[in-house]
């Protein structure tokens, strides 16, 4: 299930990672918090998870998380060219 709006985000209770959009942004649900993470693949075998911030504490809006993930993606693209 793709999390594409705030209502789905707020109501999500299942622990684990849930895809937010098509650009590798995920919401990780913990027992007591929700954090946004960006999934970065260096190569076929290496996946790095970059924590962007806690939902509602550090990132108040879904649009902010998407914007930060987009910035991370662009910067990583420049680094690994």
Buried (B, 14 or more C-beta within 10 A) or exposed (E): EEBEEEEBBEEBEEEEEBBBBEEBBBBBBEEEEBBBBBBBEEEEEEEEEBEBBEBEEBBEEBEBBBEBBBEBBEEBEEEEE
